[in-house]
Amino acid sequence: MRGFQKILVGLDLDPDGTEVTKSSNVALLQAQWLAEKIDAGLTLFHSTFERTTAQEGLDELERLRLECETAGSPTETVVSEERPWLEIIRRVLRGENDFVVVAKRDKNEEEQVGTTSRKLLRKCPAPVFAVEPDHELVHGDILSATDLSPVGDRAVEYGAFLADALGCEHHVVHAWQVPFQLQMEAGRLSDEEVAEHRTKIEQAALDQIRGVLRPLGYQRSPSIAILCDAPSHAIKSEIKRHEPDLVVMGTVSRGGIAGFLVGNTAEKLFDRIESSLLTVKPEDFICPITLED
């Protein structure tokens, strides 16, 4: 994860516009910790779009900026009148920020993922760390999900880095489904031959995941689950088993509109994961937002 230079953390104020919300404070603590670990700067971002912001609130943002500076992270404050998710994406497109941290829930506390977080998870080209406000800063377990694509490899790398930095357990899950050709041939193959094909598929997946982890040189070896199942079901099963504080996964475009919708697996899981969520986009992700929007 090293290499990110400027982390943006989204900060909301309370209804009176005077104090940073509890959820935002948790997100800020997470961003500060990450900035220290990867030697990055911070942008404290606040949007006044359709919100009340009193002078006391602006003073609070400045106090937090100075606090972050004193802790050792170069920090700036940005106050925008634009929709928060839209301006955050624009900042990423302009190269002003390359990593985003937000509270997982914003105004609508009934949903697992708030409106701003959901827009960013779907459309922001930079990694988005949606922080669950109720979890501890020091994670107990991290779960990385991979489809063995390059973006899946990065999800495994990010999970390994964070687990090593936090000294917590790391679990990796890959779900595979029986290839069409094997389904067609299953009727004429013996049970032993089918089992051999399955073993080869699972061993190849295990070898790739280990190949991603080996060069990283971290001391902690993750548990790796290779499951023959639908991806969303396999991930939910591993979440239930390990109860991670953070899930790391890649998101990909689907359908005919590049970059507009996340993949089926991520879409199904957004509202079903109670932990924090770190999403990574593919290198060729096409953002549906432009600087002219």
SEKE-601702 format. One record per residue (C-alpha): x, y, z; residue in three letters. Coordinates in steps of 0.2 Angstrom, whole numbers, plus 2048, in hexadecimal, padded with zeros to 3 digits. Layout:
<sites>
XYZALA/...
</sites>
This chain:
<sites>
800800800MET/80F80B801ARG/80F8187F3GLY/7FF8217F7PHE/8048347FAGLN/7F483D7FFLYS/7E6835809ILE/7D583E809LEU/7CA83C818VAL/7B8841817GLY/7B184A826LEU/79F84E82AASP/79985A837LEU/78A858843ASP/77986083FPRO/77E870847ASP/78E87183CGLY/79987384BTHR/7A286284FGLU/7A8854845VAL/79D845846THR/7A283584FLYS/7A382B83FSER/7AE838837SER/7BA838846ASN/7BC825845VAL/7C0827832ALA/7CD835836LEU/7D582A843LEU/7D781C836GLN/7DD828829ALA/7EA82F835GLN/7F081E839TRP/7F2819827LEU/7FA829822ALA/807826830GLU/80A81482ALYS/80D818817ILE/81482A81AASP/806833811ALA/7FE844813GLY/7EC847818LEU/7DE852810THR/7D085581CLEU/7C1857811PHE/7B085F816HIS/7A286380BSER/79587180FTHR/78986B801PHE/77886C808GLU/77F86C81AARG/781879828THR/79387D82CTHR/79588983AALA/7A689283EGLN/7A888784DGLU/7A8878840GLY/7B5880835LEU/7C0884845ASP/7BE87284AGLU/7C586C839LEU/7D387883BGLU/7D787184CARG/7D785F845LEU/7E3865837ARG/7EF86B844LEU/7ED85C84EGLU/7F285183FCYS/80085C83AGLU/80785B84CTHR/80684884BALA/81184983CGLY/80684882CSER/806857820PRO/7F485B820THR/7E8867817GLU/7D686C819THR/7CA86D80AVAL/7B987480CVAL/7AE8727FCSER/79C8777F8GLU/79A8687ECGLU/7928577EFARG/79F84E7F9PRO/7A183E7EFTRP/7A28487DFLEU/7AF8547E5GLU/7B98467EDILE/7BA83D7DCILE/7BF84D7D3ARG/7CD84F7DFARG/7D383D7DBVAL/7D18407C8LEU/7DC8507CAARG/7E98467D3GLY/7E78507E3GLU/7E38407EDASN/7E682E7EAASP/7DE8257F9PHE/7CD829801VAL/7C7825813VAL/7B5828818VAL/7A9822825ALA/79F81481FLYS/78E81B824ARG/78A82E822ASP/779836825LYS/76F826822ASN/77481B831GLU/76780D82CGLU/77280881DGLU/7837FF81FGLN/78A80A812VAL/78581C811GLY/781826801THR/79282F800THR/79C81F804SER/7928157F7ARG/7958217E9LYS/7A88217EDLEU/7A980E7EELEU/7A080D7DDARG/7A881B7D3LYS/7B88227DBCYS/7C881C7D2PRO/7D381C7E2ALA/7D280F7F0PRO/7C48137FCVAL/7C480E80EPHE/7B380F815ALA/7B580E828VAL/7A8806833GLU/7A6813841PRO/7A380584EASP/7B37FB84DHIS/7C37FE856GLU/7D280684DLEU/7DD7F7850VAL/7D57E9846HIS/7D37D784CGLY/7D17CF83BASP/7D37D4828ILE/7CB7CB81ALEU/7D17CD808SER/7C67C67FAALA/7CE7C37E9THR/7C87BD7D8ASP/7DB7BA7D3LEU/7DA7C97C7SER/7E77D77C9PRO/7DB7E17D4VAL/7D87D27DFGLY/7EB7D07E1ASP/7EB7E27E7ARG/7DD7DE7F3ALA/7E87D07FBVAL/7F77DC7FBGLU/7EE7EA804TYR/7E67DE811GLY/7F87D6814ALA/7FF7E7817PHE/7F27ED823LEU/7F27DC82CALA/8057DE82EASP/8047F0834ALA/7F67EC840LEU/7FD7DB846GLY/7EC7D3843CYS/7E67C383AGLU/7E47C3827HIS/7D97B881EHIS/7D87B680BVAL/7C97AF801VAL/7C77AA7EFHIS/7B77A37E8ALA/7B77987D8TRP/7A97907CFGLN/7AA7807C4VAL/7B07857B3PRO/7A37827A5PHE/7AE77579CGLN/7B076B7ACLEU/79D76B7AFGLN/79A76479DMET/7A77577A0GLU/7A27527B2ALA/7967457ABGLY/7A373A7A3ARG/7B173D7B1LEU/7B37337C0SER/7B173A7D1ASP/7C47397D3GLU/7C77427C3GLU/7BB7507C8VAL/7C47517D9ALA/7D57537D0GLU/7CE7617C5HIS/7C876A7D4ARG/7D87687DDTHR/7E276F7CFLYS/7D777E7CEILE/7D87817E1GLU/7EB77E7E1GLN/7EE78B7D3ALA/7E37987DCALA/7ED7947ECLEU/7FE7967E3ASP/7F97A77DCGLN/7F47AE7EDILE/8047A87F5ARG/80D7AF7E6GLY/8067C07EAVAL/80A7BF7FCLEU/81B7B87FBARG/8257C77F5PRO/81D7D2802LEU/8277CA80FGLY/81B7CC81ETYR/81D7C182DGLN/80B7BD82FARG/8047AF823SER/7F17B181FPRO/7E57A381FSER/7DF7A080EILE/7CE799809ALA/7CB7927F7ILE/7B878F7F6LEU/7AE7887E8CYS/79F7947EAASP/7977A47E3ALA/7A37B27E8PRO/7977BC7F2SER/7917AD7FCHIS/7A37A77FFALA/7A87B8805ILE/7997B9811LYS/79D7A8817SER/7AF7AD81CGLU/7A97BD823ILE/79E7B382FLYS/7AC7A8833ARG/7B97B5837HIS/7AF7C483BGLU/7BC7D0834PRO/7BD7E2838ASP/7C27E6826LEU/7BE7DE816VAL/7C97E3807VAL/7C37DF7F5MET/7C47E57E3GLY/7B67ED7DATHR/7B47EB7C7VAL/7A87F37BASER/79A7E87B4ARG/78E7E97A5GLY/7927F4796GLY/7968047A0ILE/7A88047A5ALA/7AB80B7B6GLY/79980E7BAPHE/7947FF7C4LEU/79E7F47D0VAL/79F7E27CEGLY/7907D77D3ASN/79A7D07E2THR/79E7E17E9ALA/78D7E77E6GLU/7857D97EFLYS/7907DB7FELEU/7907EE801PHE/7817EE80CASP/7847DD814ARG/7967E081BILE/7967E782DGLU/7A87EA82DSER/7B37F7825SER/7B57F6812LEU/7C57FA808LEU/7C17F97F5THR/7CE7F97E7VAL/7CA7FD7D5LYS/7D37F57C6PRO/7E17FF7BDGLU/7D68017AEASP/7C78077B8PHE/7BE8147AEILE/7B68217BACYS/7A58277B4PRO/7A88387BBILE/7B28457B2THR/7B98567B7LEU/7AC85E7ADGLU/79D8557B6ASP/
</sites>
